[in-house]
Amino acid sequence: MGDDDTPEQTGMVNKSVTKAVRLLREIAAQPRNGATVTTLAKAAGLSRPTAFRLLYSLEQGGLVDRIDTHYVLGWELARLGRSADPYAGLVAHAQPLLDELADSFNETVTLSIPNAQDGLDLVAEAAGSHVVGVLTSNLVGQHYPVHASSTGKVLLADLPAEKLRAMLPEKLEAFTPDTITDRTALIKELEQVREQGFAIIDNELEHELLSLSRPIRDSAGTLVAILTLNGPRSRFGRARIPEALQHMQRIADRLTELFWRDSLAG
């Protein structure tokens, strides 16, 4: 087998490993006190004996811990996680799709990941071959205000209203005359973002900047990434929004399939 062979080409995907990964994901989605083998088996779509056997093997390797009858993520998994680059693999696989979207509209595309501080890490970008000007370079690692960016609005829309009121001041910072600065008005818009499945900013962060964002969710419905398309209104006007949103949804679906196809496969 050559170095360029992939599991899809060679048929070498190990089903037991795939099922074990599903169990780890389901444990991560549970409360901090974990869940029983019955709950995890049902959530992962496995028989109880299969789930028990896999959990026992994971426990022996320290990847899960058992506390009474509940399973939680293990100490060894935490140790390995501290050594891992959290985004390197994801970015490498996502980049061709980001490039495709950027080239289709000749604008800038970004991929952001929610972090533990209720903020976002911008981890990847792409720019169309003819992009000049607005937000075109060195975006990775930068941070933008969540209330005045389409990416941030998707993140905020995923939070309950009581948490929003606790984390957002009544008066929000203005970046342009069109920035939403009233907390109540923003929360009302976030309800619409939640219902329609996308967010838009138009002149709210920078003059003439139009930005669209769509959420990317895993098989459990958890927000795991946000796809954003940015462009100046002189080139990327509101008339292109429907087309852009449709194309973005196709890219988001492909990203979901790429990263979570094993868990979606049942």
Backbone bond lengths (Angstrom), bond angles and torsions (degrees), N, CA, C in turn:
res aa  C-N    CA-C-N  psi(-1)  N-CA   C-N-CA  omega(-1)  CA-C   N-CA-C  phi
1 M - - - 1.472 - - 1.518 109.30 -
2 G 1.327 118.21 127.94 1.456 122.96 -177.57 1.513 111.64 -80.61
3 D 1.343 115.15 167.54 1.459 120.32 -178.57 1.519 112.28 -65.17
4 D 1.358 117.38 -24.14 1.461 120.25 -175.88 1.524 112.95 -86.30
5 D 1.359 117.20 -4.60 1.451 119.34 -179.95 1.518 110.01 -66.46
6 T 1.315 116.65 140.99 1.460 122.05 177.10 1.515 108.61 -114.09
7 P 1.353 118.46 159.27 1.462 120.05 178.33 1.520 112.27 -56.54
8 E 1.354 117.10 -36.64 1.458 119.58 -179.82 1.524 111.02 -64.60
9 Q 1.332 116.75 -35.53 1.456 120.57 -178.52 1.517 111.83 -76.19
10 T 1.301 118.18 -33.81 1.458 121.79 -172.45 1.519 113.39 -101.47
11 G 1.328 118.92 -8.03 1.452 121.85 -178.88 1.514 113.45 68.18
12 M 1.327 117.40 31.24 1.454 121.28 -174.16 1.533 113.72 -98.65
13 V 1.323 118.10 8.83 1.463 119.55 177.58 1.523 109.39 -63.42
14 N 1.313 116.84 124.46 1.458 122.57 -179.13 1.531 109.24 -88.88
15 K 1.331 116.48 116.47 1.462 120.28 -174.16 1.521 112.20 -66.03
16 S 1.334 117.63 -32.83 1.457 119.43 179.20 1.517 111.08 -66.40
17 V 1.332 116.17 -39.85 1.466 119.54 177.62 1.522 110.00 -64.64
18 T 1.323 116.07 -42.07 1.464 120.53 179.08 1.520 110.90 -60.15
19 K 1.321 116.96 -42.87 1.469 120.47 179.00 1.524 110.97 -67.13
20 A 1.334 116.69 -37.68 1.466 119.86 178.65 1.523 110.61 -63.82
21 V 1.329 116.79 -39.33 1.459 120.97 177.92 1.525 110.10 -63.52
22 R 1.321 116.84 -39.96 1.465 119.89 177.44 1.528 110.41 -60.45
23 L 1.328 116.41 -41.46 1.458 119.67 178.87 1.524 111.53 -63.97
24 L 1.333 117.00 -41.68 1.464 120.02 177.86 1.521 110.76 -60.82
25 R 1.324 116.64 -41.29 1.466 120.00 178.81 1.525 110.80 -63.86
26 E 1.336 116.05 -40.93 1.462 118.97 -179.53 1.524 111.44 -67.99
27 I 1.332 118.01 -37.21 1.459 120.28 176.07 1.524 110.03 -61.38
28 A 1.340 116.09 -42.04 1.466 120.60 -179.89 1.518 111.92 -62.93
29 A 1.331 117.17 -27.28 1.466 120.97 -178.86 1.529 112.46 -83.90
30 Q 1.338 117.24 -7.42 1.461 121.52 -177.62 1.535 110.51 -85.94
31 P 1.342 116.77 166.49 1.474 119.80 172.83 1.529 110.58 -58.64
32 R 1.315 116.46 167.03 1.466 120.93 -175.32 1.533 112.91 -62.66
33 N 1.317 117.22 -23.33 1.463 119.24 178.82 1.518 112.38 -84.68
34 G 1.354 117.44 5.18 1.452 121.71 173.18 1.507 114.45 80.45
35 A 1.340 115.46 -161.57 1.460 121.41 -177.20 1.516 109.42 -152.28
36 T 1.332 116.03 160.48 1.456 121.47 179.87 1.518 110.47 -77.60
37 V 1.332 115.44 165.52 1.458 120.05 179.01 1.527 110.39 -62.28
38 T 1.328 117.29 -35.05 1.471 119.91 179.47 1.516 111.10 -63.84
39 T 1.328 116.51 -45.15 1.468 120.86 179.15 1.525 110.62 -63.26
40 L 1.324 116.70 -44.50 1.465 120.72 -177.76 1.523 111.37 -68.01
41 A 1.321 117.07 -39.35 1.464 120.11 179.00 1.526 110.56 -61.38
42 K 1.328 115.79 -45.24 1.470 119.84 179.45 1.518 111.02 -63.25
43 A 1.332 116.87 -43.90 1.461 120.56 -177.92 1.522 111.52 -65.58
44 A 1.339 117.11 -35.18 1.467 121.04 -177.67 1.522 112.57 -89.53
45 G 1.336 117.58 -4.26 1.458 120.36 179.65 1.516 113.07 72.29
46 L 1.337 116.21 35.18 1.464 121.77 -178.32 1.515 110.04 -118.89
47 S 1.332 116.46 158.51 1.457 119.29 171.73 1.525 109.15 -71.05
48 R 1.322 116.35 155.33 1.462 119.19 -179.17 1.524 112.15 -62.23
49 P 1.343 119.73 -43.63 1.465 119.22 178.11 1.530 113.07 -60.54
50 T 1.337 116.86 -40.38 1.470 119.79 178.95 1.517 110.34 -64.52
51 A 1.335 116.54 -45.71 1.464 120.32 179.77 1.525 110.86 -61.89
52 F 1.338 117.03 -41.89 1.467 120.43 -179.32 1.524 110.64 -63.19
53 R 1.323 116.73 -44.07 1.468 120.85 179.82 1.522 111.70 -62.07
54 L 1.319 116.81 -43.35 1.463 120.76 -179.91 1.527 111.08 -68.85
55 L 1.324 117.01 -41.54 1.460 120.18 179.20 1.530 111.10 -64.34
56 Y 1.326 116.59 -36.94 1.463 119.58 177.29 1.528 110.40 -62.79
57 S 1.339 116.78 -43.48 1.465 120.75 178.91 1.528 110.98 -64.26
58 L 1.325 116.76 -42.75 1.463 120.64 178.14 1.529 110.81 -64.20
59 E 1.333 115.97 -35.98 1.465 119.97 178.69 1.523 110.93 -65.67
60 Q 1.319 116.94 -39.55 1.463 120.04 179.88 1.524 111.49 -63.77
61 G 1.315 117.10 -29.72 1.460 121.05 178.79 1.518 113.99 -90.53
62 G 1.327 116.87 1.03 1.456 120.54 178.84 1.515 114.02 80.27
63 L 1.342 117.47 7.86 1.461 120.09 -178.49 1.524 111.86 -80.85
64 V 1.329 116.75 -22.68 1.464 121.02 169.88 1.528 107.57 -134.18
65 D 1.306 116.50 156.04 1.460 123.06 173.72 1.519 108.30 -120.02
66 R 1.318 116.65 146.36 1.471 121.30 176.94 1.520 108.76 -110.75
67 I 1.322 115.79 122.97 1.462 122.56 177.43 1.517 106.70 -115.76
68 D 1.333 115.60 106.57 1.468 121.88 -170.89 1.527 108.37 58.53
69 T 1.321 117.98 -112.37 1.475 120.00 -179.61 1.522 112.44 -107.19
70 H 1.318 117.13 7.29 1.453 120.95 -176.33 1.530 110.99 -108.27
71 Y 1.327 114.58 142.72 1.457 121.15 178.17 1.527 110.05 -105.62
72 V 1.337 115.14 136.91 1.469 122.15 175.90 1.529 107.85 -130.16
73 L 1.329 116.48 164.38 1.459 120.12 175.93 1.526 109.84 -62.62
74 G 1.325 116.50 142.84 1.449 120.97 -169.09 1.517 115.46 -92.39
75 W 1.337 113.69 167.80 1.466 122.17 -178.34 1.526 111.51 -63.34
76 E 1.335 117.02 -37.74 1.464 119.36 -178.34 1.523 111.11 -69.14
77 L 1.329 116.52 -35.56 1.458 120.42 176.85 1.518 110.30 -63.39
78 A 1.343 116.57 -40.20 1.462 120.61 177.96 1.526 110.53 -64.88
79 R 1.337 116.45 -40.61 1.470 119.59 179.94 1.517 111.12 -64.37
80 L 1.330 116.62 -44.50 1.465 120.33 178.86 1.528 110.85 -64.12
81 G 1.325 115.94 -38.01 1.455 120.06 -178.73 1.517 113.14 -61.97
82 R 1.331 116.22 -33.59 1.466 119.52 179.47 1.525 111.90 -67.05
83 S 1.322 116.55 -21.67 1.462 120.60 -178.90 1.529 112.54 -92.53
84 A 1.311 117.09 -8.50 1.461 120.91 -173.70 1.526 111.60 -91.35
85 D 1.332 115.75 145.57 1.460 120.96 167.01 1.525 106.36 -77.92
86 P 1.323 118.44 117.49 1.462 119.60 -171.35 1.525 114.87 -67.28
87 Y 1.330 117.24 -18.96 1.456 118.24 -172.23 1.529 114.81 -123.10
88 A 1.329 118.63 -9.18 1.468 120.49 -171.33 1.523 111.98 -57.32
89 G 1.323 117.86 -50.43 1.456 120.28 -178.13 1.514 112.15 -66.07
90 L 1.320 116.42 -42.07 1.462 120.48 179.76 1.524 111.00 -60.62
91 V 1.325 115.99 -46.43 1.471 120.32 -178.07 1.520 110.90 -63.45
92 A 1.325 117.34 -42.80 1.459 120.83 -178.17 1.525 111.04 -60.14
93 H 1.326 116.88 -39.75 1.461 120.09 -179.68 1.525 112.33 -78.00
94 A 1.329 116.51 -32.23 1.464 120.11 -176.47 1.519 112.82 -79.89
95 Q 1.319 118.14 -26.98 1.456 121.50 -171.19 1.535 114.45 -53.38
96 P 1.348 119.72 -44.57 1.472 118.06 179.11 1.523 113.88 -59.70
97 L 1.332 117.04 -34.85 1.462 119.83 178.68 1.518 111.53 -73.22
98 L 1.326 116.98 -35.96 1.466 120.17 175.28 1.523 109.89 -64.67
99 D 1.324 116.52 -42.73 1.463 120.66 178.26 1.528 111.01 -61.23
100 E 1.311 116.01 -40.25 1.469 120.55 179.98 1.524 111.09 -61.35
101 L 1.332 116.44 -45.84 1.464 120.43 179.83 1.522 111.00 -65.79
102 A 1.331 116.69 -42.47 1.465 120.63 179.89 1.518 110.99 -62.66
103 D 1.324 117.10 -41.99 1.459 120.64 -179.89 1.524 112.17 -68.98
104 S 1.329 116.62 -32.86 1.465 120.20 -179.55 1.521 112.02 -64.23
105 F 1.348 116.72 -33.29 1.460 120.38 -177.30 1.523 112.86 -113.43
106 N 1.334 116.41 -3.34 1.462 121.29 -177.07 1.527 111.41 53.02
107 E 1.335 114.35 42.17 1.453 120.71 178.47 1.531 109.28 -132.72
108 T 1.323 116.78 -172.91 1.458 122.27 -176.73 1.526 110.55 -97.16
109 V 1.323 115.33 136.81 1.458 122.75 179.60 1.524 108.67 -123.30
110 T 1.330 117.36 140.30 1.460 121.00 176.40 1.526 110.26 -132.06
111 L 1.326 115.15 156.52 1.455 122.38 173.75 1.524 107.34 -125.34
112 S 1.334 116.62 124.80 1.458 122.43 -177.77 1.516 110.14 -121.49
113 I 1.346 115.41 150.11 1.456 122.18 -177.76 1.529 108.86 -122.23
114 P 1.338 118.77 129.55 1.477 119.98 175.01 1.529 110.39 -62.11
115 N 1.327 116.45 142.76 1.464 120.27 177.94 1.522 110.37 -114.66
116 A 1.318 115.98 178.12 1.469 121.23 -174.27 1.516 113.13 -72.18
117 Q 1.320 118.09 -10.17 1.473 121.82 -178.65 1.527 112.38 -99.42
118 D 1.339 116.93 21.32 1.470 122.25 -177.79 1.517 111.14 60.23
119 G 1.329 115.78 29.91 1.456 121.96 175.22 1.514 110.04 -122.09
120 L 1.338 115.61 -163.98 1.453 121.48 -175.69 1.521 110.69 -132.06
121 D 1.322 116.06 142.79 1.453 122.18 170.51 1.521 107.77 -109.33
122 L 1.341 116.05 117.89 1.458 120.43 177.32 1.523 107.17 -82.44
123 V 1.339 117.33 111.75 1.463 121.01 -167.39 1.525 114.02 -109.55
124 A 1.331 118.36 -16.59 1.462 119.51 -178.49 1.514 110.13 -153.66
125 E 1.329 116.08 152.62 1.458 121.45 178.93 1.516 109.94 -146.27
126 A 1.307 115.06 161.96 1.462 122.10 173.80 1.515 107.64 -150.32
127 A 1.325 116.52 150.54 1.462 121.10 -179.70 1.515 109.55 -134.45
128 G 1.346 115.88 137.06 1.450 120.09 176.15 1.515 110.92 -61.50
129 S 1.302 115.99 157.79 1.470 121.15 -173.39 1.519 113.12 -64.50
130 H 1.331 118.26 -20.07 1.466 120.41 -177.26 1.519 112.95 -111.77
131 V 1.338 116.53 13.30 1.467 119.04 -178.23 1.517 110.63 -68.93
132 V 1.325 115.16 132.58 1.458 121.52 173.72 1.522 106.74 -138.80
133 G 1.318 117.82 130.79 1.462 118.56 170.91 1.494 115.15 107.19
134 V 1.327 117.54 -108.37 1.459 122.23 -163.44 1.521 112.29 -65.56
135 L 1.337 116.94 123.50 1.455 122.69 171.00 1.521 113.04 47.35
136 T 1.326 117.99 54.92 1.445 119.20 -171.96 1.508 114.96 -106.39
137 S 1.325 120.01 -11.37 1.456 117.94 -174.94 1.515 112.07 -147.67
138 N 1.318 114.32 151.59 1.461 122.17 172.82 1.521 112.77 53.56
139 L 1.339 116.29 45.25 1.457 120.09 178.87 1.520 111.82 -80.83
140 V 1.340 117.21 -30.21 1.456 121.13 -174.04 1.525 110.04 -59.44
141 G 1.324 115.05 130.03 1.457 120.77 179.99 1.510 113.78 94.01
142 Q 1.342 117.99 -14.71 1.455 120.33 178.64 1.533 110.25 -78.28
143 H 1.309 115.35 157.92 1.461 121.31 179.03 1.527 109.27 -124.67
144 Y 1.335 114.97 140.87 1.453 120.84 -179.01 1.525 109.24 -125.26
145 P 1.330 117.36 151.34 1.475 119.88 -178.76 1.520 110.96 -62.96
146 V 1.315 116.51 130.35 1.461 119.15 -173.63 1.522 112.50 -66.96
147 H 1.326 117.99 -29.63 1.466 118.89 -176.93 1.523 112.62 -80.16
148 A 1.342 117.34 -13.94 1.469 120.42 -175.84 1.522 111.92 -120.41
149 S 1.324 117.21 21.09 1.462 121.19 175.97 1.518 108.62 -132.91
150 S 1.321 117.07 147.32 1.466 119.14 179.88 1.526 110.21 -66.38
151 T 1.334 117.38 -35.37 1.460 121.04 176.67 1.526 109.89 -60.62
152 G 1.319 115.94 -46.95 1.458 120.39 179.99 1.508 112.96 -63.48
153 K 1.331 117.23 -36.21 1.460 119.80 179.50 1.525 111.47 -65.71
154 V 1.346 117.60 -36.58 1.464 119.92 175.44 1.521 110.05 -62.88
155 L 1.333 116.05 -43.17 1.465 120.29 178.01 1.521 111.12 -61.00
156 L 1.330 117.07 -49.22 1.462 121.04 -178.17 1.527 112.03 -64.22
157 A 1.323 116.69 -35.88 1.464 120.31 -179.07 1.517 112.00 -65.09
158 D 1.332 116.74 -18.07 1.459 120.95 -179.89 1.530 111.78 -84.84
159 L 1.323 116.88 -6.29 1.462 121.13 -177.33 1.532 110.83 -99.12
160 P 1.323 118.06 150.57 1.468 120.33 176.83 1.520 111.43 -68.63
161 A 1.330 116.33 153.72 1.461 122.02 -175.01 1.531 112.11 -58.96
162 E 1.347 116.85 -37.74 1.465 118.62 -178.20 1.528 111.35 -66.34
163 K 1.322 116.62 -34.52 1.462 119.38 177.91 1.522 110.31 -70.95
164 L 1.324 116.97 -37.29 1.462 120.72 177.90 1.525 110.92 -61.07
165 R 1.317 115.92 -43.32 1.473 119.45 -179.18 1.528 110.97 -66.38
166 A 1.328 115.87 -29.47 1.460 119.21 -179.93 1.527 112.11 -77.43
167 M 1.335 117.51 -33.10 1.462 119.87 -173.89 1.528 113.57 -95.80
168 L 1.348 117.73 -19.16 1.459 120.26 -177.44 1.533 110.55 -105.25
169 P 1.316 118.21 133.93 1.469 119.51 174.36 1.524 110.53 -69.52
170 E 1.332 116.20 159.63 1.463 119.36 179.22 1.518 111.30 -62.64
171 K 1.329 116.87 -36.65 1.459 122.10 179.04 1.525 108.39 -111.17
172 L 1.328 116.34 118.62 1.461 122.75 -177.12 1.521 111.03 -96.92
173 E 1.316 115.62 155.24 1.468 120.50 -177.45 1.527 111.43 -67.14
174 A 1.315 116.27 137.88 1.465 121.85 177.25 1.524 109.93 -96.53
175 F 1.318 116.01 133.83 1.465 121.57 176.68 1.525 111.51 -110.28
176 T 1.319 116.03 -25.82 1.462 123.40 173.23 1.528 106.44 -144.25
177 P 1.330 118.84 170.51 1.468 119.58 176.68 1.530 113.38 -61.84
178 D 1.347 117.87 -17.61 1.467 121.16 -177.69 1.525 113.74 -96.84
179 T 1.323 118.01 -0.70 1.467 120.30 177.71 1.520 110.50 -63.58
180 I 1.332 116.99 134.79 1.464 120.39 174.12 1.523 108.00 -75.06
181 T 1.321 116.25 116.38 1.468 120.80 -175.87 1.528 112.94 -110.45
182 D 1.316 117.72 -8.25 1.462 121.62 179.49 1.527 109.61 -96.01
183 R 1.317 116.90 123.95 1.472 121.19 -176.02 1.527 112.04 -59.10
184 T 1.314 117.27 -43.37 1.465 120.50 -179.32 1.517 111.16 -62.47
185 A 1.338 116.98 -42.20 1.468 120.64 178.33 1.519 111.00 -64.47
186 L 1.321 116.74 -38.64 1.466 119.90 178.93 1.523 110.62 -65.43
187 I 1.337 117.42 -45.06 1.460 120.37 -179.74 1.525 110.92 -60.92
188 K 1.325 116.76 -36.45 1.465 120.32 176.66 1.525 110.71 -63.87
189 E 1.339 117.31 -41.57 1.464 119.80 177.93 1.523 111.06 -67.01
190 L 1.318 116.53 -35.59 1.467 120.13 179.82 1.523 111.35 -63.93
191 E 1.314 117.10 -32.09 1.468 120.50 174.67 1.527 110.20 -61.17
192 Q 1.321 115.96 -40.58 1.463 120.25 178.35 1.528 110.23 -67.73
193 V 1.329 117.27 -41.01 1.465 120.99 177.46 1.528 109.99 -58.29
194 R 1.326 116.03 -43.04 1.460 120.97 -179.36 1.527 110.55 -62.71
195 E 1.319 117.03 -41.43 1.461 121.75 -177.63 1.527 112.35 -71.12
196 Q 1.343 116.89 -41.20 1.462 119.49 -173.84 1.526 113.39 -88.54
197 G 1.338 117.28 -17.91 1.459 120.11 176.34 1.508 115.20 83.22
198 F 1.315 118.21 18.40 1.463 121.38 176.16 1.521 108.91 -160.43
199 A 1.335 115.30 163.75 1.464 121.04 178.59 1.519 110.05 -129.43
200 I 1.340 115.25 151.46 1.466 122.11 179.82 1.527 108.61 -133.08
201 I 1.328 116.23 140.10 1.460 119.49 162.11 1.523 107.68 -123.21
202 D 1.309 115.85 143.39 1.461 122.53 -178.96 1.528 107.37 -138.46
203 N 1.334 116.04 102.88 1.472 121.92 -178.58 1.532 113.05 68.39
204 E 1.324 118.77 18.88 1.463 120.37 -174.60 1.524 113.51 -93.29
205 L 1.331 117.39 -25.96 1.454 121.05 -179.87 1.523 111.30 -107.39
206 E 1.316 115.71 -46.20 1.464 122.55 175.76 1.517 109.03 -134.95
207 H 1.307 116.05 149.58 1.458 120.70 178.70 1.525 110.13 -60.07
208 E 1.339 115.77 127.72 1.462 124.01 176.87 1.524 114.34 75.27
209 L 1.338 118.41 7.09 1.456 120.18 178.88 1.528 110.63 -89.58
210 L 1.340 116.11 125.14 1.457 123.49 173.87 1.526 107.36 -112.24
211 S 1.310 116.37 130.88 1.460 120.53 -174.92 1.519 110.16 -139.74
212 L 1.343 116.24 136.79 1.457 123.07 178.08 1.523 109.08 -122.13
213 S 1.329 117.00 141.38 1.463 120.80 178.23 1.518 110.34 -136.61
214 R 1.345 114.79 142.52 1.464 122.13 175.04 1.531 109.32 -127.48
215 P 1.326 117.20 142.25 1.465 119.97 177.42 1.524 111.66 -77.48
216 I 1.327 115.51 152.16 1.461 122.62 170.66 1.520 106.16 -120.56
217 R 1.330 116.61 125.15 1.459 121.54 -174.74 1.523 110.85 -120.90
218 D 1.332 115.35 151.89 1.459 119.01 176.82 1.521 109.42 -84.27
219 S 1.331 116.80 -174.35 1.457 120.87 -174.50 1.520 112.72 -65.16
220 A 1.340 117.14 -20.63 1.466 120.89 177.93 1.523 112.23 -89.43
221 G 1.337 117.53 -0.70 1.453 121.25 -179.80 1.515 114.27 86.68
222 T 1.330 116.90 6.60 1.460 121.00 180.00 1.527 110.83 -77.42
223 L 1.327 116.59 135.99 1.460 121.08 176.99 1.526 109.35 -68.48
224 V 1.329 117.12 118.91 1.463 120.49 -176.93 1.525 112.63 -118.51
225 A 1.324 117.64 -18.28 1.464 120.71 179.88 1.522 108.75 -163.31
226 I 1.331 115.34 163.62 1.464 121.04 178.79 1.523 108.56 -134.59
227 L 1.313 115.85 127.17 1.462 123.60 179.34 1.521 108.94 -98.53
228 T 1.339 116.75 129.78 1.464 120.77 -175.32 1.515 110.97 -132.04
229 L 1.321 115.15 139.53 1.462 123.15 175.93 1.525 108.03 -119.53
230 N 1.338 117.39 123.60 1.464 123.00 -177.04 1.527 110.59 -118.37
231 G 1.326 115.96 145.88 1.455 119.66 173.94 1.512 111.79 -167.11
232 P 1.331 118.11 158.27 1.461 121.18 175.96 1.527 110.58 -75.77
233 R 1.315 116.96 142.64 1.464 121.13 -176.69 1.521 112.44 -61.60
234 S 1.322 116.85 -24.95 1.468 119.44 178.64 1.526 111.62 -65.91
235 R 1.331 116.54 -21.80 1.463 120.41 -176.86 1.526 111.13 -118.84
236 F 1.313 115.74 -35.78 1.461 121.83 -177.01 1.520 107.89 -117.65
237 G 1.335 115.91 78.76 1.454 121.32 -173.64 1.515 113.35 -83.21
238 R 1.328 116.10 174.56 1.463 121.53 -176.56 1.524 112.35 -64.35
239 A 1.323 118.07 -23.58 1.461 120.36 179.44 1.532 111.94 -63.82
240 R 1.324 116.89 -21.40 1.469 120.20 -178.07 1.525 112.24 -92.29
241 I 1.330 117.59 -1.94 1.465 120.09 -176.41 1.528 113.02 -59.22
242 P 1.340 120.53 -48.72 1.473 119.05 -179.37 1.529 112.92 -57.90
243 E 1.329 116.58 -45.05 1.463 120.83 178.52 1.524 110.81 -61.86
244 A 1.322 116.33 -43.89 1.462 120.60 -178.36 1.524 111.20 -64.40
245 L 1.328 117.10 -42.88 1.451 120.19 -179.32 1.528 111.74 -63.70
246 Q 1.319 117.22 -38.45 1.457 120.31 177.67 1.529 111.07 -64.99
247 H 1.322 115.95 -43.84 1.463 119.88 179.94 1.527 110.13 -66.58
248 M 1.318 117.02 -41.09 1.460 120.65 178.25 1.520 111.26 -61.94
249 Q 1.339 117.83 -38.87 1.461 119.91 179.16 1.523 110.86 -64.13
250 R 1.326 117.05 -38.98 1.463 119.67 177.72 1.526 110.68 -63.21
251 I 1.335 116.53 -41.82 1.467 120.30 178.38 1.524 110.12 -65.83
252 A 1.334 117.03 -42.50 1.465 120.84 179.06 1.527 111.01 -61.79
253 D 1.330 116.98 -40.93 1.469 120.81 177.86 1.526 110.75 -63.31
254 R 1.314 116.58 -40.31 1.469 120.07 179.51 1.526 111.29 -68.37
255 L 1.331 116.88 -36.43 1.460 119.84 175.92 1.530 110.65 -65.19
256 T 1.324 116.32 -42.04 1.461 120.18 177.38 1.519 110.72 -60.53
257 E 1.329 116.33 -45.38 1.465 120.25 178.86 1.517 111.06 -63.64
258 L 1.317 116.73 -38.37 1.461 121.64 -177.74 1.525 111.48 -64.29
259 F 1.324 116.89 -44.63 1.459 120.47 -173.38 1.512 114.22 -91.26
260 W 1.345 117.58 -26.90 1.462 118.63 -174.80 1.520 112.65 -127.33
261 R 1.341 117.48 23.80 1.468 119.25 -177.12 1.522 111.82 -62.87
262 D 1.351 117.01 -31.96 1.453 119.11 -178.86 1.524 111.07 -65.48
263 S 1.359 115.85 -43.09 1.454 118.08 -179.52 1.516 110.84 -73.45
264 L 1.338 117.37 -30.95 1.454 119.86 178.46 1.526 111.31 -71.80
265 A 1.338 116.04 -24.22 1.455 119.89 -176.33 1.523 112.35 -72.43
266 G 1.352 115.72 -11.65 1.452 118.65 -179.39 1.484 108.66 78.20
